[in-house]
Amino acid sequence: MNKHVSIIGVPMDLGQSRRGVDMGPSALRYAGMAEELLALDYQVEDMGNIAVDQPEEAARESDTGLRNLREVVDAALRLAEKTDETITMGRFPLIIGGDHSIAIGSLAGIAKHYENLGVIWYDAHGDLNDLSTSPSGNIHGMPLAVSLGIGETCLTELYGTAPKIKPEHVVIIGARSLDPGERQRIEKLGIQVFTMHDIDRMGMPLVMEETLSYLKERTDGVHLSLDLDGLDPSVAPGVGTPVMGGLTYRESRLAMEMLHESDVITSAEFVEVNPILDDQNHTAEIAVGLIGSLFGAKLK
């Protein structure tokens, strides 16, 4: 992996309805993320936080029915520019959120550098909604759809034309809460998904082996987008949309270790750490452990 890492914080909580996840970047920094990477002999540059505008109302709906659309678009554009700049400088962008809507900006900037960017979506949710399928209008349930070119034009064509990625280059891991419209979209687009049932049946080693084999054949770079609610709430309680029956810490550490060994990950983001809902910053510490494993640390 690239030994030059740039940390980019995105204190965003406007893509969903529960406040507090905007403090996620601070929680991860406090939990020792930079120190973990420095101990692994990476050169680390903390770029600070992307500016995020606050709406005039607590949860303003746009004319489209999407919550805080203008502010989400503005932040995504700033993030796209920063990730683009980071890769141009030859550095690894490590993005920390913030809610999962930030992936719209991450992927918009990163995709400019790859012909066939692969994405591992490590999450309890598919995030494949658009306004017609979303139960809430929350944009944090839409970033994967947006990156595939589905949704409002101001989102899909942000920082370039749509789509940013192709459905055959996506693998979702840990899914266990998919809306009906998302299930239909997965089937229609042929997206590769490993649900919790698949992981229970196959085991994480085989799931990761199949994921890596699938993506290596098709892509020239792989972005990891890891939502902490992919883990079980008993492991990671500080998330906004917890879903029981999730991944264990050890399963997730193993997945990160295998990603490191594969040497295919070219960018990453860790999102949805909410300190307000957490217990003594435990979820941020879990996230830092996973980040360490992605960059080469091993449990002894």
PASEBA-1860 file (N, C-alpha, C; in nm, 3 decimals):
! residues 300
1> MNKHVSII> 0.084/-0.120/0.000/0.000/0.000/0.000/0.087/0.125/0.000 ~ 0.031/0.231/-0.054/0.098/0.360/-0.056/0.134/0.401/0.087 ~ 0.262/0.433/0.110/0.308/0.466/0.245/0.282/0.612/0.281 ~ 0.230/0.690/0.188/0.200/0.831/0.212/0.049/0.847/0.225 ~ 0.002/0.874/0.346/-0.140/0.876/0.376/-0.184/1.017/0.412 ~ -0.292/1.062/0.349/-0.353/1.190/0.385/-0.489/1.164/0.449 ~ -0.507/1.211/0.571/-0.633/1.199/0.643/-0.720/1.320/0.610 ~ -0.844/1.293/0.567/-0.938/1.399/0.531/-1.065/1.380/0.614
9> GVPMDLGQ> -1.094/1.473/0.701/-1.213/1.464/0.784/-1.332/1.534/0.720 ~ -1.451/1.473/0.737/-1.574/1.534/0.685/-1.678/1.532/0.797 ~ -1.690/1.642/0.872/-1.784/1.646/0.986/-1.928/1.669/0.940 ~ -1.983/1.570/0.876/-2.115/1.580/0.811/-2.218/1.497/0.887 ~ -2.329/1.559/0.924/-2.441/1.483/0.979/-2.572/1.519/0.910 ~ -2.561/1.581/0.792/-2.680/1.631/0.723/-2.743/1.531/0.628 ~ -2.676/1.418/0.605/-2.731/1.317/0.517/-2.828/1.224/0.586 ~ -2.850/1.246/0.717/-2.941/1.160/0.793/-3.007/1.243/0.902
17> SRRGVDMG> -3.083/1.180/0.988/-3.168/1.256/1.079/-3.123/1.253/1.225 ~ -3.018/1.177/1.257/-2.972/1.172/1.396/-2.844/1.252/1.408 ~ -2.845/1.351/1.496/-2.730/1.440/1.509/-2.617/1.371/1.585 ~ -2.496/1.420/1.564/-2.381/1.373/1.640/-2.272/1.309/1.558 ~ -2.307/1.254/1.440/-2.206/1.185/1.361/-2.107/1.285/1.299 ~ -2.139/1.414/1.303/-2.043/1.515/1.258/-1.919/1.519/1.347 ~ -1.930/1.462/1.467/-1.815/1.456/1.558/-1.730/1.332/1.538 ~ -1.769/1.248/1.441/-1.693/1.126/1.414/-1.546/1.149/1.385
25> PSALRYAG> -1.510/1.246/1.297/-1.368/1.267/1.272/-1.288/1.301/1.398 ~ -1.345/1.382/1.485/-1.276/1.415/1.610/-1.260/1.292/1.698 ~ -1.364/1.207/1.703/-1.358/1.086/1.784/-1.249/0.992/1.734 ~ -1.236/0.977/1.602/-1.134/0.890/1.546/-0.994/0.946/1.572 ~ -0.980/1.074/1.560/-0.849/1.134/1.590/-0.814/1.116/1.738 ~ -0.913/1.138/1.823/-0.890/1.122/1.968/-0.854/0.978/2.003 ~ -0.909/0.883/1.927/-0.882/0.740/1.952/-0.744/0.696/1.902 ~ -0.669/0.788/1.840/-0.530/0.756/1.806/-0.509/0.704/1.664
33> MAEELLAL> -0.591/0.747/1.572/-0.579/0.697/1.434/-0.444/0.731/1.372 ~ -0.403/0.856/1.380/-0.275/0.896/1.320/-0.159/0.823/1.386 ~ -0.166/0.810/1.518/-0.058/0.741/1.591/-0.049/0.595/1.549 ~ -0.163/0.531/1.524/-0.166/0.393/1.478/-0.092/0.378/1.346 ~ -0.117/0.470/1.254/-0.052/0.464/1.123/0.096/0.498/1.132 ~ 0.131/0.594/1.215/0.272/0.628/1.233/0.351/0.511/1.290 ~ 0.290/0.436/1.382/0.356/0.320/1.440/0.379/0.210/1.337 ~ 0.301/0.213/1.228/0.317/0.115/1.120/0.409/0.169/1.009
41> DYQVEDMG> 0.479/0.280/1.039/0.579/0.338/0.948/0.519/0.402/0.824 ~ 0.398/0.456/0.837/0.341/0.536/0.729/0.375/0.683/0.753 ~ 0.388/0.756/0.644/0.401/0.901/0.653/0.261/0.959/0.648 ~ 0.223/1.026/0.754/0.083/1.068/0.771/0.073/1.219/0.769 ~ -0.017/1.268/0.687/-0.050/1.410/0.682/-0.198/1.426/0.711 ~ -0.231/1.495/0.819/-0.370/1.522/0.852/-0.411/1.652/0.785 ~ -0.501/1.643/0.687/-0.542/1.760/0.610/-0.651/1.841/0.680 ~ -0.690/1.799/0.800/-0.797/1.868/0.870/-0.933/1.829/0.814
49> NIAVDQPE> -1.032/1.913/0.834/-1.170/1.882/0.796/-1.216/1.966/0.677 ~ -1.297/1.902/0.592/-1.369/1.974/0.488/-1.474/2.064/0.554 ~ -1.491/2.185/0.502/-1.596/2.274/0.555/-1.732/2.220/0.517 ~ -1.823/2.217/0.612/-1.960/2.172/0.589/-2.055/2.282/0.633 ~ -2.132/2.334/0.537/-2.228/2.440/0.568/-2.344/2.383/0.647 ~ -2.399/2.465/0.734/-2.516/2.424/0.812/-2.642/2.487/0.754 ~ -2.749/2.410/0.741/-2.873/2.465/0.687/-2.937/2.564/0.783 ~ -3.020/2.651/0.727/-3.089/2.749/0.810/-3.190/2.682/0.903
57> EAARESDT> -3.245/2.570/0.859/-3.337/2.493/0.942/-3.273/2.361/0.978 ~ -3.318/2.300/1.086/-3.252/2.180/1.137/-3.252/2.065/1.038 ~ -3.359/2.050/0.961/-3.365/1.940/0.866/-3.444/1.987/0.743 ~ -3.383/2.075/0.668/-3.453/2.137/0.557/-3.468/2.040/0.439 ~ -3.586/2.035/0.384/-3.608/1.957/0.264/-3.598/2.047/0.142 ~ -3.533/1.998/0.037/-3.527/2.072/-0.088/-3.657/2.051/-0.165 ~ -3.665/2.115/-0.281/-3.783/2.099/-0.365/-3.800/1.954/-0.409 ~ -3.691/1.878/-0.409/-3.698/1.738/-0.450/-3.748/1.647/-0.339
65> GLRNLREV> -3.751/1.695/-0.215/-3.786/1.610/-0.102/-3.666/1.549/-0.033 ~ -3.545/1.579/-0.081/-3.423/1.528/-0.019/-3.377/1.624/0.089 ~ -3.343/1.570/0.204/-3.306/1.652/0.319/-3.168/1.715/0.299 ~ -3.160/1.847/0.320/-3.033/1.920/0.320/-2.955/1.901/0.191 ~ -3.024/1.899/0.080/-2.960/1.866/-0.048/-2.849/1.964/-0.082 ~ -2.874/2.092/-0.073/-2.772/2.190/-0.113/-2.646/2.176/-0.030 ~ -2.663/2.159/0.100/-2.546/2.149/0.187/-2.467/2.020/0.161 ~ -2.539/1.911/0.134/-2.472/1.785/0.102/-2.394/1.797/-0.028
73> VDAALRLA> -2.454/1.860/-0.128/-2.386/1.880/-0.257/-2.260/1.964/-0.239 ~ -2.271/2.072/-0.164/-2.156/2.161/-0.145/-2.040/2.088/-0.076 ~ -2.071/2.013/0.028/-1.966/1.939/0.098/-1.907/1.830/0.010 ~ -1.992/1.763/-0.066/-1.943/1.657/-0.155/-1.849/1.713/-0.260 ~ -1.879/1.830/-0.312/-1.792/1.892/-0.412/-1.656/1.927/-0.351 ~ -1.656/1.981/-0.230/-1.528/2.012/-0.165/-1.447/1.885/-0.140 ~ -1.515/1.778/-0.100/-1.446/1.652/-0.075/-1.392/1.593/-0.205 ~ -1.470/1.600/-0.312/-1.425/1.549/-0.442/-1.297/1.620/-0.485
81> EKTDETIT> -1.294/1.750/-0.469/-1.174/1.827/-0.506/-1.055/1.785/-0.421 ~ -1.078/1.764/-0.292/-0.968/1.728/-0.203/-0.915/1.588/-0.229 ~ -1.003/1.492/-0.255/-0.956/1.356/-0.284/-0.884/1.352/-0.418 ~ -0.935/1.424/-0.516/-0.870/1.434/-0.647/-0.728/1.490/-0.629 ~ -0.717/1.598/-0.556/-0.587/1.661/-0.531/-0.492/1.566/-0.457 ~ -0.545/1.492/-0.360/-0.463/1.401/-0.281/-0.402/1.291/-0.367 ~ -0.484/1.231/-0.454/-0.434/1.125/-0.541/-0.336/1.181/-0.643 ~ -0.363/1.300/-0.695/-0.271/1.365/-0.789/-0.134/1.384/-0.726
89> MGRFPLII> -0.131/1.411/-0.596/-0.004/1.429/-0.523/0.064/1.296/-0.491 ~ 0.002/1.185/-0.529/0.061/1.054/-0.505/0.040/1.002/-0.365 ~ -0.066/1.047/-0.298/-0.092/1.006/-0.162/-0.220/0.924/-0.154 ~ -0.232/0.845/-0.047/-0.348/0.759/-0.022/-0.452/0.841/0.055 ~ -0.572/0.862/-0.001/-0.675/0.935/0.074/-0.746/0.844/0.174 ~ -0.737/0.880/0.301/-0.808/0.812/0.408/-0.911/0.910/0.462 ~ -1.037/0.886/0.427/-1.144/0.981/0.455/-1.222/0.932/0.576 ~ -1.251/1.024/0.668/-1.322/0.986/0.791/-1.445/1.075/0.808
97> GGDHSIAI> -1.559/1.010/0.837/-1.684/1.084/0.852/-1.734/1.075/0.993 ~ -1.848/1.142/1.008/-1.941/1.186/0.910/-2.030/1.072/0.863 ~ -2.150/1.112/0.813/-2.242/1.009/0.765/-2.202/0.962/0.626 ~ -2.269/0.855/0.580/-2.223/0.786/0.459/-2.253/0.864/0.332 ~ -2.327/0.974/0.340/-2.347/1.056/0.221/-2.215/1.112/0.170 ~ -2.113/1.118/0.253/-1.985/1.173/0.209/-1.923/1.090/0.098 ~ -1.964/0.964/0.084/-1.908/0.880/-0.021/-1.938/0.934/-0.160 ~ -2.042/1.016/-0.173/-2.071/1.078/-0.302/-1.952/1.162/-0.347
105> GSLAGIAK> -1.897/1.240/-0.255/-1.780/1.322/-0.286/-1.653/1.240/-0.299 ~ -1.636/1.143/-0.210/-1.516/1.059/-0.216/-1.502/0.994/-0.353 ~ -1.608/0.926/-0.396/-1.602/0.851/-0.521/-1.595/0.943/-0.642 ~ -1.657/1.059/-0.635/-1.649/1.153/-0.747/-1.506/1.197/-0.773 ~ -1.431/1.222/-0.667/-1.292/1.263/-0.683/-1.199/1.149/-0.717 ~ -1.220/1.034/-0.654/-1.131/0.919/-0.674/-1.148/0.859/-0.813 ~ -1.273/0.851/-0.860/-1.301/0.784/-0.987/-1.232/0.850/-1.106 ~ -1.195/0.976/-1.094/-1.126/1.044/-1.204/-0.990/0.981/-1.235
113> HYENLGVI> -0.937/0.903/-1.142/-0.802/0.849/-1.157/-0.801/0.703/-1.202 ~ -0.917/0.646/-1.228/-0.924/0.504/-1.264/-1.022/0.484/-1.379 ~ -0.988/0.393/-1.466/-1.079/0.356/-1.574/-1.191/0.267/-1.521 ~ -1.156/0.178/-1.428/-1.252/0.081/-1.376/-1.235/0.069/-1.224 ~ -1.281/0.169/-1.153/-1.267/0.171/-1.008/-1.359/0.068/-0.945 ~ -1.304/-0.018/-0.859/-1.383/-0.111/-0.782/-1.419/-0.053/-0.646 ~ -1.529/-0.101/-0.590/-1.575/-0.052/-0.459/-1.617/-0.170/-0.374 ~ -1.562/-0.176/-0.253/-1.611/-0.268/-0.150/-1.697/-0.186/-0.054
121> WYDAHGDL> -1.825/-0.218/-0.048/-1.921/-0.145/0.036/-1.949/-0.231/0.158 ~ -1.881/-0.202/0.267/-1.885/-0.284/0.389/-1.988/-0.220/0.481 ~ -2.110/-0.277/0.485/-2.221/-0.200/0.540/-2.339/-0.293/0.567 ~ -2.418/-0.259/0.669/-2.543/-0.332/0.693/-2.647/-0.297/0.588 ~ -2.630/-0.182/0.522/-2.728/-0.131/0.427/-2.669/-0.127/0.286 ~ -2.759/-0.123/0.188/-2.713/-0.116/0.049/-2.684/0.025/0.003 ~ -2.749/0.124/0.067/-2.734/0.265/0.027/-2.759/0.283/-0.123 ~ -2.859/0.211/-0.172/-2.893/0.210/-0.314/-3.029/0.274/-0.342
129> NDLSTSPS> -3.076/0.354/-0.249/-3.204/0.421/-0.268/-3.191/0.546/-0.355 ~ -3.302/0.585/-0.416/-3.319/0.719/-0.469/-3.449/0.772/-0.409 ~ -3.493/0.887/-0.455/-3.612/0.946/-0.393/-3.734/0.856/-0.407 ~ -3.742/0.781/-0.516/-3.860/0.697/-0.540/-3.866/0.575/-0.449 ~ -3.752/0.534/-0.393/-3.749/0.414/-0.310/-3.717/0.443/-0.164 ~ -3.669/0.563/-0.134/-3.625/0.595/0.002/-3.743/0.615/0.096 ~ -3.743/0.548/0.211/-3.849/0.570/0.309/-3.839/0.705/0.380 ~ -3.719/0.769/0.375/-3.694/0.885/0.459/-3.653/1.012/0.385
137> GNIHGMPL> -3.597/0.999/0.265/-3.539/1.116/0.198/-3.401/1.150/0.248 ~ -3.342/1.063/0.332/-3.208/1.086/0.384/-3.103/1.044/0.280 ~ -3.011/1.134/0.249/-2.916/1.110/0.141/-2.811/1.007/0.182 ~ -2.793/0.981/0.312/-2.693/0.880/0.349/-2.737/0.739/0.311 ~ -2.862/0.724/0.268/-2.908/0.596/0.216/-2.901/0.588/0.064 ~ -2.829/0.682/0.002/-2.827/0.691/-0.145/-2.689/0.695/-0.210 ~ -2.579/0.704/-0.138/-2.451/0.732/-0.206/-2.406/0.628/-0.307 ~ -2.434/0.501/-0.283/-2.393/0.401/-0.381/-2.478/0.413/-0.507
145> AVSLGIGE> -2.608/0.437/-0.491/-2.693/0.460/-0.608/-2.646/0.581/-0.686 ~ -2.619/0.690/-0.617/-2.572/0.812/-0.683/-2.444/0.786/-0.763 ~ -2.351/0.713/-0.704/-2.223/0.686/-0.771/-2.242/0.597/-0.892 ~ -2.351/0.521/-0.894/-2.385/0.438/-1.010/-2.467/0.514/-1.114 ~ -2.491/0.644/-1.087/-2.563/0.728/-1.182/-2.712/0.732/-1.162 ~ -2.761/0.691/-1.043/-2.904/0.685/-1.014/-2.938/0.791/-0.911 ~ -3.030/0.883/-0.948/-3.072/0.985/-0.853/-3.075/1.123/-0.916 ~ -3.078/1.225/-0.831/-3.084/1.362/-0.877/-2.957/1.400/-0.953
153> TCLTELYG> -2.974/1.475/-1.061/-2.861/1.511/-1.147/-2.753/1.588/-1.072 ~ -2.793/1.674/-0.980/-2.694/1.752/-0.905/-2.604/1.663/-0.821 ~ -2.649/1.543/-0.789/-2.568/1.447/-0.716/-2.492/1.354/-0.811 ~ -2.561/1.300/-0.909/-2.496/1.200/-0.996/-2.389/1.263/-1.084 ~ -2.407/1.388/-1.124/-2.309/1.452/-1.212/-2.216/1.547/-1.138 ~ -2.215/1.537/-1.007/-2.124/1.619/-0.927/-1.979/1.588/-0.963 ~ -1.902/1.689/-0.994/-1.758/1.678/-1.023/-1.729/1.587/-1.143 ~ -1.820/1.587/-1.240/-1.797/1.506/-1.359/-1.923/1.435/-1.402
161> TAPKIKPE> -1.915/1.365/-1.512/-2.031/1.296/-1.565/-2.066/1.173/-1.482 ~ -2.186/1.123/-1.504/-2.233/1.001/-1.436/-2.228/0.886/-1.536 ~ -2.211/0.764/-1.489/-2.185/0.724/-1.350/-2.036/0.731/-1.316 ~ -2.005/0.727/-1.187/-1.866/0.725/-1.142/-1.810/0.584/-1.139 ~ -1.897/0.486/-1.112/-1.856/0.346/-1.104/-1.959/0.260/-1.177 ~ -1.924/0.135/-1.202/-2.012/0.041/-1.271/-2.062/-0.065/-1.173 ~ -2.184/-0.111/-1.191/-2.239/-0.210/-1.096/-2.159/-0.338/-1.088 ~ -2.097/-0.379/-1.198/-2.018/-0.503/-1.198/-1.884/-0.486/-1.127
169> HVVIIGAR> -1.855/-0.365/-1.079/-1.731/-0.340/-1.006/-1.756/-0.317/-0.857 ~ -1.876/-0.348/-0.811/-1.916/-0.325/-0.672/-1.938/-0.458/-0.601 ~ -1.889/-0.467/-0.476/-1.921/-0.579/-0.388/-1.969/-0.524/-0.255 ~ -2.088/-0.563/-0.214/-2.144/-0.525/-0.084/-2.121/-0.639/0.013 ~ -2.067/-0.607/0.132/-2.037/-0.709/0.233/-2.107/-0.673/0.363 ~ -2.182/-0.767/0.419/-2.245/-0.748/0.549/-2.389/-0.703/0.545 ~ -2.450/-0.700/0.427/-2.587/-0.648/0.415/-2.686/-0.733/0.493 ~ -2.778/-0.665/0.563/-2.884/-0.733/0.636/-3.006/-0.644/0.657
177> SLDPGERQ> -3.004/-0.525/0.594/-3.119/-0.435/0.603/-3.134/-0.364/0.469 ~ -3.200/-0.431/0.375/-3.218/-0.377/0.241/-3.365/-0.344/0.219 ~ -3.392/-0.222/0.172/-3.529/-0.184/0.138/-3.573/-0.259/0.013 ~ -3.705/-0.277/-0.006/-3.753/-0.351/-0.123/-3.700/-0.296/-0.255 ~ -3.697/-0.164/-0.269/-3.646/-0.104/-0.392/-3.499/-0.134/-0.414 ~ -3.423/-0.143/-0.305/-3.281/-0.177/-0.316/-3.262/-0.321/-0.362 ~ -3.344/-0.410/-0.310/-3.335/-0.551/-0.352/-3.360/-0.564/-0.502 ~ -3.461/-0.493/-0.548/-3.492/-0.496/-0.692/-3.376/-0.437/-0.773
185> RIEKLGIQ> -3.317/-0.331/-0.722/-3.206/-0.267/-0.794/-3.084/-0.358/-0.798 ~ -3.055/-0.426/-0.690/-2.943/-0.520/-0.687/-2.962/-0.630/-0.790 ~ -3.084/-0.682/-0.795/-3.112/-0.790/-0.891/-3.105/-0.738/-1.035 ~ -3.160/-0.621/-1.059/-3.161/-0.566/-1.194/-3.020/-0.535/-1.243 ~ -2.936/-0.480/-1.156/-2.802/-0.439/-1.196/-2.699/-0.552/-1.183 ~ -2.736/-0.660/-1.116/-2.644/-0.771/-1.100/-2.529/-0.741/-1.006 ~ -2.555/-0.664/-0.900/-2.450/-0.629/-0.804/-2.418/-0.749/-0.716 ~ -2.290/-0.771/-0.695/-2.244/-0.881/-0.610/-2.264/-0.843/-0.463
193> VFTMHDID> -2.340/-0.925/-0.390/-2.370/-0.898/-0.250/-2.342/-1.022/-0.167 ~ -2.272/-1.002/-0.055/-2.256/-1.106/0.046/-2.333/-1.060/0.170 ~ -2.450/-1.118/0.191/-2.531/-1.084/0.307/-2.474/-1.152/0.431 ~ -2.532/-1.121/0.547/-2.488/-1.188/0.669/-2.516/-1.338/0.661 ~ -2.624/-1.376/0.592/-2.650/-1.519/0.572/-2.535/-1.584/0.496 ~ -2.487/-1.517/0.392/-2.376/-1.571/0.314/-2.249/-1.582/0.400 ~ -2.225/-1.479/0.481/-2.105/-1.480/0.565/-2.114/-1.589/0.671 ~ -2.231/-1.606/0.730/-2.249/-1.714/0.828/-2.226/-1.850/0.764
201> RMGMPLVM> -2.275/-1.865/0.644/-2.267/-1.995/0.577/-2.127/-2.023/0.521 ~ -2.066/-1.922/0.461/-1.938/-1.940/0.392/-1.817/-1.916/0.481 ~ -1.831/-1.823/0.576/-1.718/-1.779/0.656/-1.650/-1.660/0.590 ~ -1.596/-1.571/0.672/-1.535/-1.450/0.619/-1.415/-1.477/0.528 ~ -1.328/-1.575/0.557/-1.214/-1.597/0.466/-1.257/-1.624/0.321 ~ -1.358/-1.709/0.303/-1.402/-1.739/0.167/-1.472/-1.619/0.103 ~ -1.550/-1.546/0.182/-1.615/-1.426/0.129/-1.511/-1.327/0.077 ~ -1.405/-1.306/0.153/-1.302/-1.211/0.110/-1.223/-1.265/-0.009
209> EETLSYLK> -1.196/-1.394/-0.009/-1.125/-1.452/-0.124/-1.206/-1.433/-0.252 ~ -1.336/-1.458/-0.245/-1.421/-1.443/-0.363/-1.433/-1.296/-0.402 ~ -1.442/-1.207/-0.304/-1.448/-1.064/-0.332/-1.323/-1.017/-0.405 ~ -1.208/-1.057/-0.354/-1.082/-1.013/-0.414/-1.063/-1.072/-0.552 ~ -1.096/-1.198/-0.569/-1.085/-1.260/-0.701/-1.176/-1.190/-0.801 ~ -1.296/-1.160/-0.759/-1.396/-1.094/-0.845/-1.346/-0.956/-0.889 ~ -1.294/-0.876/-0.795/-1.254/-0.739/-0.826/-1.121/-0.732/-0.900 ~ -1.028/-0.822/-0.870/-0.898/-0.819/-0.938/-0.913/-0.841/-1.087
217> ERTDGVHL> -1.010/-0.918/-1.127/-1.031/-0.947/-1.269/-1.089/-0.828/-1.344 ~ -1.150/-0.734/-1.273/-1.231/-0.632/-1.339/-1.183/-0.489/-1.319 ~ -1.099/-0.462/-1.219/-1.073/-0.324/-1.178/-0.925/-0.290/-1.180 ~ -0.897/-0.159/-1.181/-0.759/-0.110/-1.176/-0.731/-0.034/-1.047 ~ -0.822/-0.038/-0.953/-0.807/0.021/-0.820/-0.932/-0.013/-0.742 ~ -0.921/-0.017/-0.609/-1.037/-0.053/-0.526/-1.050/0.045/-0.410 ~ -1.167/0.100/-0.395/-1.199/0.189/-0.284/-1.278/0.111/-0.180 ~ -1.237/0.121/-0.054/-1.311/0.060/0.057/-1.396/0.167/0.123
225> SLDLDGLD> -1.527/0.142/0.131/-1.619/0.232/0.200/-1.680/0.154/0.316 ~ -1.633/0.179/0.436/-1.671/0.099/0.552/-1.758/0.181/0.647 ~ -1.879/0.135/0.663/-1.974/0.193/0.757/-1.966/0.110/0.885 ~ -1.946/0.176/0.998/-1.932/0.102/1.124/-2.058/0.028/1.162 ~ -2.174/0.059/1.102/-2.292/-0.020/1.134/-2.292/-0.155/1.064 ~ -2.189/-0.182/0.983/-2.171/-0.317/0.931/-2.141/-0.415/1.042 ~ -2.079/-0.365/1.150/-2.053/-0.448/1.266/-2.178/-0.457/1.353 ~ -2.186/-0.561/1.433/-2.301/-0.577/1.522/-2.303/-0.465/1.627
233> PSVAPGVG> -2.420/-0.415/1.665/-2.428/-0.308/1.765/-2.364/-0.345/1.898 ~ -2.355/-0.473/1.931/-2.287/-0.512/2.054/-2.137/-0.483/2.046 ~ -2.086/-0.474/1.925/-1.944/-0.445/1.901/-1.923/-0.296/1.879 ~ -2.010/-0.236/1.798/-1.997/-0.095/1.762/-2.129/-0.024/1.791 ~ -2.152/0.017/1.916/-2.281/0.076/1.953/-2.301/0.219/1.905 ~ -2.192/0.291/1.878/-2.201/0.432/1.846/-2.225/0.459/1.700 ~ -2.338/0.413/1.646/-2.376/0.438/1.508/-2.523/0.480/1.504 ~ -2.562/0.550/1.398/-2.696/0.606/1.392/-2.805/0.509/1.352
241> TPVMGGLT> -2.768/0.406/1.274/-2.869/0.311/1.225/-2.824/0.168/1.253 ~ -2.820/0.129/1.380/-2.772/-0.005/1.415/-2.870/-0.113/1.370 ~ -2.815/-0.227/1.329/-2.895/-0.341/1.287/-2.837/-0.466/1.353 ~ -2.919/-0.536/1.429/-2.872/-0.657/1.497/-2.828/-0.763/1.396 ~ -2.745/-0.854/1.444/-2.703/-0.966/1.361/-2.588/-0.934/1.269 ~ -2.502/-0.842/1.310/-2.395/-0.797/1.223/-2.263/-0.869/1.243 ~ -2.160/-0.814/1.181/-2.027/-0.873/1.181/-1.959/-0.855/1.317 ~ -1.874/-0.951/1.350/-1.795/-0.942/1.473/-1.670/-0.858/1.448
249> YRESRLAM> -1.607/-0.820/1.557/-1.481/-0.746/1.544/-1.374/-0.833/1.480 ~ -1.368/-0.958/1.521/-1.264/-1.045/1.466/-1.287/-1.072/1.318 ~ -1.411/-1.093/1.276/-1.440/-1.110/1.133/-1.394/-0.987/1.054 ~ -1.422/-0.870/1.110/-1.388/-0.747/1.040/-1.237/-0.723/1.039 ~ -1.171/-0.754/1.148/-1.024/-0.743/1.148/-0.963/-0.837/1.043 ~ -1.014/-0.957/1.035/-0.964/-1.052/0.936/-0.987/-0.999/0.795 ~ -1.105/-0.944/0.770/-1.134/-0.888/0.638/-1.033/-0.779/0.603 ~ -1.004/-0.691/0.699/-0.908/-0.584/0.674/-0.767/-0.639/0.652
257> EMLHESDV> -0.730/-0.740/0.730/-0.598/-0.803/0.712/-0.585/-0.862/0.572 ~ -0.690/-0.926/0.524/-0.686/-0.986/0.391/-0.682/-0.879/0.282 ~ -0.748/-0.767/0.304/-0.740/-0.658/0.209/-0.598/-0.602/0.204 ~ -0.535/-0.590/0.320/-0.397/-0.541/0.321/-0.305/-0.637/0.245 ~ -0.319/-0.763/0.273/-0.233/-0.863/0.208/-0.255/-0.866/0.057 ~ -0.376/-0.835/0.012/-0.405/-0.839/-0.131/-0.342/-0.722/-0.207 ~ -0.313/-0.613/-0.136/-0.250/-0.494/-0.194/-0.333/-0.437/-0.310 ~ -0.464/-0.436/-0.296/-0.549/-0.380/-0.401/-0.617/-0.249/-0.359
265> ITSAEFVE> -0.619/-0.218/-0.231/-0.692/-0.101/-0.182/-0.613/0.026/-0.212 ~ -0.676/0.119/-0.284/-0.609/0.242/-0.326/-0.666/0.367/-0.258 ~ -0.776/0.352/-0.185/-0.836/0.461/-0.109/-0.937/0.399/-0.012 ~ -0.972/0.473/0.092/-1.064/0.417/0.192/-1.135/0.527/0.267 ~ -1.254/0.493/0.317/-1.325/0.583/0.407/-1.391/0.501/0.517 ~ -1.398/0.561/0.635/-1.462/0.499/0.751/-1.565/0.600/0.803 ~ -1.691/0.557/0.811/-1.799/0.652/0.834/-1.897/0.604/0.942 ~ -1.982/0.698/0.983/-2.096/0.675/1.072/-2.060/0.648/1.218
273> VNPILDDQ> -1.942/0.693/1.263/-1.911/0.690/1.405/-1.981/0.808/1.472 ~ -2.068/0.779/1.569/-2.145/0.883/1.637/-2.112/0.880/1.787 ~ -2.026/0.971/1.834/-1.984/0.970/1.975/-2.099/0.990/2.073 ~ -2.204/1.062/2.032/-2.317/1.086/2.121/-2.386/0.955/2.158 ~ -2.390/0.862/2.065/-2.456/0.733/2.087/-2.360/0.626/2.137 ~ -2.235/0.662/2.157/-2.130/0.565/2.188/-2.111/0.548/2.338 ~ -2.027/0.454/2.375/-1.990/0.428/2.513/-1.840/0.450/2.529 ~ -1.802/0.568/2.582/-1.663/0.602/2.610/-1.573/0.588/2.486
281> NHTAEIAV> -1.625/0.632/2.372/-1.551/0.634/2.245/-1.513/0.495/2.196 ~ -1.589/0.395/2.238/-1.555/0.256/2.204/-1.562/0.232/2.053 ~ -1.664/0.284/1.987/-1.680/0.258/1.843/-1.568/0.323/1.764 ~ -1.524/0.441/1.805/-1.409/0.503/1.738/-1.283/0.419/1.757 ~ -1.266/0.362/1.874/-1.150/0.275/1.897/-1.157/0.150/1.811 ~ -1.278/0.096/1.795/-1.298/-0.017/1.704/-1.258/0.022/1.562 ~ -1.302/0.139/1.519/-1.269/0.187/1.384/-1.119/0.202/1.366 ~ -1.051/0.256/1.466/-0.906/0.271/1.457/-0.837/0.135/1.448
289> GLIGSLFG> -0.889/0.036/1.521/-0.835/-0.099/1.509/-0.849/-0.155/1.369 ~ -0.964/-0.129/1.306/-0.986/-0.176/1.169/-0.896/-0.102/1.071 ~ -0.880/0.027/1.091/-0.791/0.105/1.005/-0.648/0.051/1.017 ~ -0.606/0.022/1.141/-0.473/-0.034/1.160/-0.456/-0.165/1.085 ~ -0.557/-0.252/1.089/-0.548/-0.380/1.019/-0.543/-0.361/0.868 ~ -0.620/-0.265/0.816/-0.616/-0.237/0.673/-0.476/-0.196/0.630 ~ -0.403/-0.129/0.718/-0.270/-0.080/0.684/-0.158/-0.172/0.736 ~ -0.195/-0.291/0.783/-0.091/-0.390/0.809/-0.076/-0.439/0.951
297> AKLK> -0.149/-0.382/1.048/-0.140/-0.433/1.185/-0.210/-0.567/1.195 ~ -0.161/-0.652/1.284/-0.223/-0.783/1.306/-0.248/-0.802/1.455 ~ -0.358/-0.871/1.486/-0.383/-0.910/1.624/-0.284/-1.017/1.664 ~ -0.226/-1.001/1.782/-0.126/-1.096/1.827/-0.189/-1.192/1.926
END
